[in-house]
């Protein structure tokens, strides 16, 4: 077999493959065997018809058609491997020559992962925010802890900030009741601010048996973005009494004997959280810096799949009702044109990120262990409120295991880059990235990789994986599987490299496909 590659543009190639008939013996044997089992010829047992007799009965053209259909995917895969290509979609194949008993020639045009000139990571410098932990922050954290041990005593007066109230809620939009917004006997702490905008002001001053209606914009559900008339009825008002912040409380609420030990531990935890926050910020800024200075050609097919997935997700939230989606967009102060432009920009950033991280993973020789893969599955299952077995089954059914593998691999690549960059605080002092992630040198790489894999890629790869360009349309039609798809790391289905049934080089990964860097 001979193959040549013509570079049509940075993300698309044309393969020309020439196959001598001497290499098609196995395909001819398979075709004869398959057809022999389908026809009945007097004097011969089914499946035992000699090739020449079979040809005379069904015609040589039928045999050749079977052979070509069987040979092209296999020979295409060989050519991809031979020329070290990484396809990002299904190829467009055309048979250009078929000379019986001599030569089969075909061409295959396909999008491929582009060549990317990676930046000098060691020259990247980013500045992260200072995250001071003052006494007020420690006091607020301790007050929150005290609140979890507060005693509530019913009182006959109007509700005020800090009271625990038992309330009934109902809402309507345009005079139509919203069943999913109704709640009875709900306990709420006035001033918590975690229920719906305007509710604290509405409750304040109400006594048991009183109610009030106010207007607030809904932020979730089928009526998201719309103004709703919300009625809150107070059943009971209770005064909350927080325990004294003393040694007795420290022993009740923690493992410590004294309040000073509890306070010190609280400060230490807040400082640790602040450092992790700075670590996450360093990670995001390093990635942003690389994206800004790296030229990444965008494959049109991958970009279209990403945009289609995002558009599908947006309208899916509104039960595929474009009119309701447009209403929500307008309620957010945007036009549909502005929304679509922003969606395209985000899609371009997502695809660019995937391709860049794949190139980094390739350069660094990043692999993914079974333990790392399993940890990501467990993390995602917990994040989506599913059991690990149910989540694994869902992503397996929707061909998303390769997407998980790809995300972890990209996350590890990003972690390696963050470790090479220079990270400074607002005063210009260089920070130790390992300390930001709170790890020792022995486990620094693993912890940083976990942090990157669990969060960094998710922040950018909210749509189809770059290699899922073609199969995304099939996944979009599978409405029964939508919820499982949304719980997966990418919204596409199996790797586009498998589009022709060919076992391309990405398929050699233990977890299957969907890894542009494998």
TABELGI-V188569 format. One record per residue. N is the residue number from 1. PHI is phi in whole degrees, 0 to 359 (* if undefined). PSI is psi as a letter, one per 20 degrees, with the letter a starting at -180 (* if undefined). BURIAL is # if it has 24 or more other C-alpha atoms within 12 Angstrom, else .. Layout:
n=N phi=PHI psi=PSI burial=BURIAL
n=N phi=PHI psi=PSI burial=BURIAL
This chain:
n=1 phi=* psi=p burial=#
n=2 phi=240 psi=q burial=.
n=3 phi=217 psi=q burial=#
n=4 phi=230 psi=q burial=#
n=5 phi=238 psi=p burial=#
n=6 phi=247 psi=p burial=.
n=7 phi=278 psi=o burial=.
n=8 phi=283 psi=h burial=.
n=9 phi=200 psi=r burial=.
n=10 phi=302 psi=h burial=.
n=11 phi=238 psi=j burial=#
n=12 phi=217 psi=p burial=#
n=13 phi=231 psi=r burial=#
n=14 phi=238 psi=o burial=#
n=15 phi=269 psi=p burial=#
n=16 phi=245 psi=p burial=#
n=17 phi=240 psi=p burial=#
n=18 phi=243 psi=p burial=#
n=19 phi=239 psi=o burial=#
n=20 phi=289 psi=q burial=.
n=21 phi=298 psi=h burial=.
n=22 phi=296 psi=i burial=.
n=23 phi=265 psi=j burial=.
n=24 phi=251 psi=j burial=#
n=25 phi=303 psi=g burial=.
n=26 phi=295 psi=h burial=.
n=27 phi=291 psi=h burial=#
n=28 phi=296 psi=g burial=#
n=29 phi=300 psi=g burial=.
n=30 phi=295 psi=h burial=.
n=31 phi=294 psi=g burial=#
n=32 phi=300 psi=g burial=#
n=33 phi=295 psi=g burial=#
n=34 phi=294 psi=g burial=.
n=35 phi=288 psi=h burial=#
n=36 phi=297 psi=h burial=#
n=37 phi=278 psi=i burial=.
n=38 phi=254 psi=i burial=.
n=39 phi=246 psi=q burial=.
n=40 phi=248 psi=o burial=.
n=41 phi=238 psi=p burial=.
n=42 phi=307 psi=p burial=.
n=43 phi=93 psi=i burial=.
n=44 phi=230 psi=p burial=.
n=45 phi=289 psi=q burial=.
n=46 phi=300 psi=p burial=.
n=47 phi=90 psi=i burial=.
n=48 phi=243 psi=k burial=.
n=49 phi=283 psi=p burial=#
n=50 phi=298 psi=q burial=.
n=51 phi=306 psi=g burial=#
n=52 phi=294 psi=h burial=.
n=53 phi=296 psi=g burial=.
n=54 phi=296 psi=g burial=#
n=55 phi=298 psi=g burial=.
n=56 phi=294 psi=h burial=.
n=57 phi=276 psi=g burial=.
n=58 phi=262 psi=i burial=#
n=59 phi=96 psi=q burial=.
n=60 phi=298 psi=h burial=.
n=61 phi=299 psi=h burial=.
n=62 phi=295 psi=g burial=.
n=63 phi=297 psi=g burial=#
n=64 phi=298 psi=h burial=#
n=65 phi=299 psi=g burial=.
n=66 phi=298 psi=g burial=#
n=67 phi=295 psi=g burial=#
n=68 phi=297 psi=g burial=#
n=69 phi=298 psi=h burial=#
n=70 phi=279 psi=h burial=#
n=71 phi=281 psi=h burial=#
n=72 phi=300 psi=g burial=#
n=73 phi=302 psi=g burial=#
n=74 phi=294 psi=g burial=#
n=75 phi=289 psi=h burial=#
n=76 phi=299 psi=g burial=#
n=77 phi=298 psi=g burial=#
n=78 phi=299 psi=g burial=#
n=79 phi=294 psi=h burial=#
n=80 phi=300 psi=g burial=#
n=81 phi=295 psi=g burial=#
n=82 phi=298 psi=h burial=.
n=83 phi=260 psi=j burial=#
n=84 phi=56 psi=l burial=.
n=85 phi=256 psi=q burial=#
n=86 phi=238 psi=n burial=#
n=87 phi=295 psi=q burial=#
n=88 phi=244 psi=j burial=#
n=89 phi=189 psi=a burial=#
n=90 phi=283 psi=q burial=#
n=91 phi=280 psi=q burial=#
n=92 phi=263 psi=o burial=#
n=93 phi=254 psi=p burial=#
n=94 phi=224 psi=p burial=.
n=95 phi=281 psi=o burial=#
n=96 phi=259 psi=i burial=.
n=97 phi=205 psi=p burial=.
n=98 phi=219 psi=n burial=.
n=99 phi=256 psi=o burial=.
n=100 phi=305 psi=p burial=.
n=101 phi=64 psi=j burial=.
n=102 phi=225 psi=f burial=.
n=103 phi=217 psi=q burial=.
n=104 phi=246 psi=p burial=#
n=105 phi=229 psi=p burial=#
n=106 phi=215 psi=r burial=#
n=107 phi=244 psi=q burial=#
n=108 phi=220 psi=o burial=#
n=109 phi=263 psi=p burial=#
n=110 phi=206 psi=q burial=#
n=111 phi=285 psi=q burial=#
n=112 phi=229 psi=q burial=#
n=113 phi=295 psi=p burial=#
n=114 phi=287 psi=q burial=#
n=115 phi=287 psi=p burial=#
n=116 phi=236 psi=p burial=#
n=117 phi=276 psi=o burial=.
n=118 phi=283 psi=q burial=#
n=119 phi=286 psi=r burial=#
n=120 phi=283 psi=n burial=.
n=121 phi=300 psi=h burial=#
n=122 phi=297 psi=i burial=.
n=123 phi=269 psi=i burial=.
n=124 phi=282 psi=p burial=#
n=125 phi=227 psi=p burial=#
n=126 phi=231 psi=q burial=#
n=127 phi=247 psi=p burial=#
n=128 phi=251 psi=q burial=#
n=129 phi=288 psi=q burial=#
n=130 phi=286 psi=q burial=.
n=131 phi=232 psi=m burial=.
n=132 phi=291 psi=q burial=.
n=133 phi=247 psi=o burial=.
n=134 phi=260 psi=r burial=.
n=135 phi=297 psi=h burial=.
n=136 phi=297 psi=h burial=.
n=137 phi=295 psi=g burial=.
n=138 phi=295 psi=g burial=#
n=139 phi=298 psi=g burial=.
n=140 phi=296 psi=h burial=.
n=141 phi=293 psi=g burial=#
n=142 phi=292 psi=h burial=#
n=143 phi=296 psi=h burial=#
n=144 phi=296 psi=h burial=.
n=145 phi=294 psi=g burial=#
n=146 phi=298 psi=h burial=#
n=147 phi=298 psi=h burial=#
n=148 phi=288 psi=i burial=.
n=149 phi=247 psi=j burial=.
n=150 phi=289 psi=q burial=#
n=151 phi=263 psi=p burial=.
n=152 phi=246 psi=p burial=#
n=153 phi=235 psi=p burial=.
n=154 phi=302 psi=p burial=.
n=155 phi=226 psi=q burial=.
n=156 phi=255 psi=m burial=.
n=157 phi=203 psi=r burial=.
n=158 phi=288 psi=q burial=#
n=159 phi=289 psi=q burial=#
n=160 phi=223 psi=r burial=#
n=161 phi=303 psi=p burial=#
n=162 phi=95 psi=i burial=#
n=163 phi=287 psi=q burial=#
n=164 phi=263 psi=p burial=#
n=165 phi=238 psi=q burial=#
n=166 phi=257 psi=p burial=#
n=167 phi=226 psi=q burial=#
n=168 phi=248 psi=q burial=#
n=169 phi=235 psi=q burial=#
n=170 phi=212 psi=q burial=#
n=171 phi=213 psi=q burial=#
n=172 phi=216 psi=q burial=#
n=173 phi=234 psi=p burial=#
n=174 phi=61 psi=k burial=.
n=175 phi=83 psi=i burial=.
n=176 phi=259 psi=p burial=.
n=177 phi=295 psi=q burial=.
n=178 phi=249 psi=o burial=#
n=179 phi=302 psi=h burial=.
n=180 phi=289 psi=i burial=.
n=181 phi=263 psi=j burial=#
n=182 phi=269 psi=p burial=.
n=183 phi=213 psi=p burial=.
n=184 phi=241 psi=q burial=.
n=185 phi=67 psi=k burial=.
n=186 phi=278 psi=p burial=.
n=187 phi=266 psi=p burial=.
n=188 phi=217 psi=q burial=#
n=189 phi=262 psi=o burial=#
n=190 phi=299 psi=p burial=#
n=191 phi=98 psi=i burial=.
n=192 phi=293 psi=h burial=.
n=193 phi=68 psi=k burial=.
n=194 phi=243 psi=k burial=.
n=195 phi=246 psi=f burial=#
n=196 phi=205 psi=q burial=#
n=197 phi=301 psi=p burial=.
n=198 phi=97 psi=i burial=#
n=199 phi=287 psi=h burial=#
n=200 phi=296 psi=g burial=#
n=201 phi=295 psi=h burial=.
n=202 phi=291 psi=g burial=#
n=203 phi=285 psi=h burial=#
n=204 phi=304 psi=p burial=#
n=205 phi=97 psi=i burial=#
n=206 phi=271 psi=q burial=#
n=207 phi=254 psi=r burial=#
n=208 phi=303 psi=p burial=#
n=209 phi=93 psi=i burial=.
n=210 phi=257 psi=q burial=#
n=211 phi=218 psi=r burial=#
n=212 phi=206 psi=q burial=#
n=213 phi=247 psi=p burial=#
n=214 phi=220 psi=r burial=#
n=215 phi=255 psi=p burial=#
n=216 phi=211 psi=q burial=#
n=217 phi=274 psi=p burial=#
n=218 phi=284 psi=p burial=#
n=219 phi=250 psi=i burial=.
n=220 phi=211 psi=r burial=.
n=221 phi=85 psi=a burial=.
n=222 phi=295 psi=i burial=#
n=223 phi=253 psi=k burial=#
n=224 phi=305 psi=p burial=#
n=225 phi=91 psi=i burial=#
n=226 phi=263 psi=q burial=#
n=227 phi=283 psi=p burial=#
n=228 phi=239 psi=q burial=#
n=229 phi=271 psi=o burial=#
n=230 phi=248 psi=p burial=#
n=231 phi=249 psi=p burial=#
n=232 phi=243 psi=p burial=#
n=233 phi=244 psi=p burial=#
n=234 phi=271 psi=p burial=#
n=235 phi=270 psi=h burial=#
n=236 phi=206 psi=q burial=#
n=237 phi=244 psi=p burial=#
n=238 phi=233 psi=p burial=#
n=239 phi=273 psi=p burial=#
n=240 phi=266 psi=p burial=#
n=241 phi=246 psi=o burial=.
n=242 phi=278 psi=q burial=.
n=243 phi=293 psi=q burial=.
n=244 phi=296 psi=q burial=.
n=245 phi=274 psi=n burial=#
n=246 phi=222 psi=a burial=.
n=247 phi=297 psi=h burial=.
n=248 phi=298 psi=g burial=.
n=249 phi=294 psi=g burial=#
n=250 phi=302 psi=g burial=#
n=251 phi=289 psi=h burial=.
n=252 phi=287 psi=g burial=.
n=253 phi=260 psi=i burial=#
n=254 phi=209 psi=a burial=.
n=255 phi=271 psi=j burial=.
n=256 phi=262 psi=q burial=.
n=257 phi=268 psi=h burial=.
n=258 phi=233 psi=q burial=.
n=259 phi=291 psi=h burial=#
n=260 phi=295 psi=h burial=.
n=261 phi=294 psi=h burial=.
n=262 phi=296 psi=g burial=#
n=263 phi=296 psi=g burial=#
n=264 phi=296 psi=g burial=.
n=265 phi=293 psi=h burial=.
n=266 phi=297 psi=g burial=#
n=267 phi=298 psi=g burial=#
n=268 phi=299 psi=g burial=.
n=269 phi=296 psi=g burial=.
n=270 phi=295 psi=h burial=#
n=271 phi=294 psi=h burial=#
n=272 phi=294 psi=g burial=.
n=273 phi=297 psi=h burial=.
n=274 phi=296 psi=h burial=#
n=275 phi=292 psi=h burial=#
n=276 phi=295 psi=h burial=#
n=277 phi=300 psi=g burial=#
n=278 phi=292 psi=h burial=#
n=279 phi=297 psi=g burial=#
n=280 phi=296 psi=h burial=#
n=281 phi=294 psi=h burial=#
n=282 phi=298 psi=g burial=#
n=283 phi=302 psi=g burial=#
n=284 phi=295 psi=g burial=#
n=285 phi=289 psi=h burial=#
n=286 phi=296 psi=g burial=#
n=287 phi=298 psi=g burial=#
n=288 phi=301 psi=g burial=#
n=289 phi=297 psi=g burial=#
n=290 phi=296 psi=g burial=#
n=291 phi=296 psi=h burial=#
n=292 phi=290 psi=h burial=.
n=293 phi=254 psi=j burial=.
n=294 phi=248 psi=p burial=#
n=295 phi=276 psi=o burial=.
n=296 phi=235 psi=o burial=#
n=297 phi=299 psi=p burial=#
n=298 phi=258 psi=o burial=#
n=299 phi=293 psi=p burial=#
n=300 phi=298 psi=h burial=#
n=301 phi=296 psi=g burial=#
n=302 phi=295 psi=h burial=#
n=303 phi=295 psi=g burial=#
n=304 phi=298 psi=g burial=#
n=305 phi=297 psi=h burial=#
n=306 phi=296 psi=g burial=#
n=307 phi=294 psi=g burial=#
n=308 phi=298 psi=g burial=#
n=309 phi=295 psi=g burial=#
n=310 phi=294 psi=g burial=#
n=311 phi=296 psi=h burial=#
n=312 phi=296 psi=g burial=#
n=313 phi=297 psi=h burial=#
n=314 phi=297 psi=g burial=#
n=315 phi=283 psi=h burial=.
n=316 phi=298 psi=h burial=#
n=317 phi=300 psi=h burial=#
n=318 phi=250 psi=k burial=#
n=319 phi=54 psi=k burial=.
n=320 phi=62 psi=k burial=.
n=321 phi=258 psi=o burial=.
n=322 phi=299 psi=h burial=.
n=323 phi=297 psi=g burial=.
n=324 phi=292 psi=h burial=#
n=325 phi=299 psi=g burial=#
n=326 phi=296 psi=h burial=#
n=327 phi=298 psi=g burial=#
n=328 phi=296 psi=g burial=#
n=329 phi=301 psi=g burial=#
n=330 phi=295 psi=h burial=.
n=331 phi=293 psi=h burial=.
n=332 phi=268 psi=j burial=.
n=333 phi=80 psi=k burial=.
n=334 phi=241 psi=q burial=.
n=335 phi=268 psi=r burial=.
n=336 phi=297 psi=h burial=.
n=337 phi=297 psi=g burial=.
n=338 phi=293 psi=h burial=.
n=339 phi=297 psi=g burial=#
n=340 phi=295 psi=h burial=.
n=341 phi=295 psi=g burial=.
n=342 phi=294 psi=h burial=.
n=343 phi=296 psi=g burial=#
n=344 phi=295 psi=g burial=#
n=345 phi=300 psi=g burial=.
n=346 phi=294 psi=h burial=#
n=347 phi=295 psi=g burial=#
n=348 phi=298 psi=g burial=#
n=349 phi=295 psi=h burial=#
n=350 phi=295 psi=g burial=#
n=351 phi=296 psi=g burial=#
n=352 phi=300 psi=g burial=#
n=353 phi=298 psi=g burial=#
n=354 phi=300 psi=g burial=#
n=355 phi=294 psi=h burial=#
n=356 phi=296 psi=g burial=#
n=357 phi=293 psi=h burial=#
n=358 phi=297 psi=g burial=#
n=359 phi=295 psi=h burial=#
n=360 phi=296 psi=g burial=#
n=361 phi=298 psi=h burial=#
n=362 phi=296 psi=g burial=#
n=363 phi=296 psi=h burial=.
n=364 phi=276 psi=i burial=.
n=365 phi=65 psi=k burial=.
n=366 phi=286 psi=p burial=#
n=367 phi=240 psi=r burial=#
n=368 phi=233 psi=p burial=#
n=369 phi=279 psi=r burial=.
n=370 phi=299 psi=h burial=.
n=371 phi=296 psi=g burial=.
n=372 phi=296 psi=g burial=#
n=373 phi=297 psi=g burial=#
n=374 phi=296 psi=g burial=.
n=375 phi=299 psi=h burial=#
n=376 phi=293 psi=g burial=#
n=377 phi=299 psi=g burial=#
n=378 phi=297 psi=g burial=.
n=379 phi=298 psi=g burial=#
n=380 phi=296 psi=h burial=#
n=381 phi=300 psi=g burial=#
n=382 phi=294 psi=g burial=.
n=383 phi=297 psi=h burial=.
n=384 phi=262 psi=j burial=.
n=385 phi=67 psi=k burial=.
n=386 phi=240 psi=q burial=.
n=387 phi=289 psi=q burial=.
n=388 phi=305 psi=g burial=.
n=389 phi=295 psi=g burial=.
n=390 phi=294 psi=g burial=.
n=391 phi=294 psi=g burial=#
n=392 phi=299 psi=g burial=#
n=393 phi=296 psi=h burial=.
n=394 phi=296 psi=g burial=#
n=395 phi=289 psi=h burial=#
n=396 phi=292 psi=g burial=#
n=397 phi=297 psi=h burial=.
n=398 phi=261 psi=j burial=#
n=399 phi=56 psi=l burial=#
n=400 phi=255 psi=j burial=#
n=401 phi=298 psi=h burial=#
n=402 phi=295 psi=h burial=#
n=403 phi=293 psi=h burial=#
n=404 phi=297 psi=g burial=#
n=405 phi=305 psi=g burial=#
n=406 phi=296 psi=g burial=#
n=407 phi=296 psi=g burial=#
n=408 phi=296 psi=g burial=#
n=409 phi=297 psi=g burial=#
n=410 phi=295 psi=g burial=#
n=411 phi=299 psi=g burial=#
n=412 phi=294 psi=h burial=#
n=413 phi=297 psi=g burial=#
n=414 phi=295 psi=h burial=#
n=415 phi=300 psi=g burial=#
n=416 phi=296 psi=h burial=#
n=417 phi=290 psi=g burial=#
n=418 phi=301 psi=h burial=#
n=419 phi=294 psi=h burial=#
n=420 phi=268 psi=h burial=#
n=421 phi=282 psi=r burial=#
n=422 phi=261 psi=p burial=#
n=423 phi=242 psi=p burial=#
n=424 phi=234 psi=q burial=#
n=425 phi=272 psi=a burial=#
n=426 phi=296 psi=h burial=.
n=427 phi=272 psi=i burial=.
n=428 phi=91 psi=j burial=.
n=429 phi=281 psi=p burial=.
n=430 phi=288 psi=p burial=.
n=431 phi=253 psi=q burial=#
n=432 phi=274 psi=o burial=#
n=433 phi=299 psi=h burial=#
n=434 phi=301 psi=g burial=#
n=435 phi=292 psi=h burial=#
n=436 phi=299 psi=h burial=#
n=437 phi=272 psi=i burial=#
n=438 phi=69 psi=l burial=#
n=439 phi=230 psi=r burial=.
n=440 phi=271 psi=r burial=.
n=441 phi=304 psi=h burial=.
n=442 phi=293 psi=h burial=.
n=443 phi=245 psi=j burial=.
n=444 phi=299 psi=g burial=#
n=445 phi=297 psi=g burial=#
n=446 phi=294 psi=g burial=#
n=447 phi=292 psi=g burial=#
n=448 phi=296 psi=h burial=#
n=449 phi=296 psi=g burial=#
n=450 phi=301 psi=g burial=#
n=451 phi=298 psi=g burial=#
n=452 phi=292 psi=g burial=#
n=453 phi=294 psi=h burial=#
n=454 phi=282 psi=h burial=#
n=455 phi=231 psi=g burial=#
n=456 phi=298 psi=g burial=#
n=457 phi=293 psi=h burial=#
n=458 phi=302 psi=h burial=#
n=459 phi=293 psi=h burial=#
n=460 phi=242 psi=h burial=#
n=461 phi=260 psi=m burial=#
n=462 phi=271 psi=j burial=#
n=463 phi=237 psi=b burial=#
n=464 phi=282 psi=p burial=#
n=465 phi=299 psi=q burial=#
n=466 phi=302 psi=h burial=#
n=467 phi=264 psi=j burial=#
n=468 phi=262 psi=k burial=#
n=469 phi=304 psi=g burial=#
n=470 phi=269 psi=h burial=#
n=471 phi=282 psi=i burial=#
n=472 phi=299 psi=h burial=#
n=473 phi=298 psi=h burial=#
n=474 phi=295 psi=g burial=#
n=475 phi=295 psi=h burial=#
n=476 phi=295 psi=h burial=#
n=477 phi=282 psi=i burial=.
n=478 phi=274 psi=m burial=.
n=479 phi=298 psi=h burial=.
n=480 phi=293 psi=i burial=.
n=481 phi=256 psi=j burial=#
n=482 phi=298 psi=g burial=#
n=483 phi=296 psi=g burial=.
n=484 phi=294 psi=h burial=#
n=485 phi=295 psi=h burial=#
n=486 phi=292 psi=h burial=#
n=487 phi=276 psi=i burial=#
n=488 phi=268 psi=r burial=#
n=489 phi=290 psi=h burial=#
n=490 phi=224 psi=q burial=#
n=491 phi=265 psi=i burial=#
n=492 phi=275 psi=r burial=#
n=493 phi=255 psi=b burial=#
n=494 phi=295 psi=r burial=#
n=495 phi=302 psi=p burial=#
n=496 phi=294 psi=i burial=#
n=497 phi=295 psi=h burial=#
n=498 phi=267 psi=j burial=#
n=499 phi=303 psi=h burial=#
n=500 phi=264 psi=j burial=#
n=501 phi=85 psi=j burial=.
n=502 phi=278 psi=q burial=#
n=503 phi=271 psi=n burial=#
n=504 phi=281 psi=r burial=#
n=505 phi=295 psi=h burial=#
n=506 phi=293 psi=h burial=#
n=507 phi=287 psi=i burial=#
n=508 phi=283 psi=i burial=.
n=509 phi=295 psi=q burial=#
n=510 phi=301 psi=h burial=.
n=511 phi=272 psi=i burial=#
n=512 phi=117 psi=d burial=#
n=513 phi=231 psi=b burial=#
n=514 phi=70 psi=k burial=#
n=515 phi=235 psi=n burial=#
n=516 phi=297 psi=h burial=#
n=517 phi=262 psi=j burial=#
n=518 phi=277 psi=* burial=#
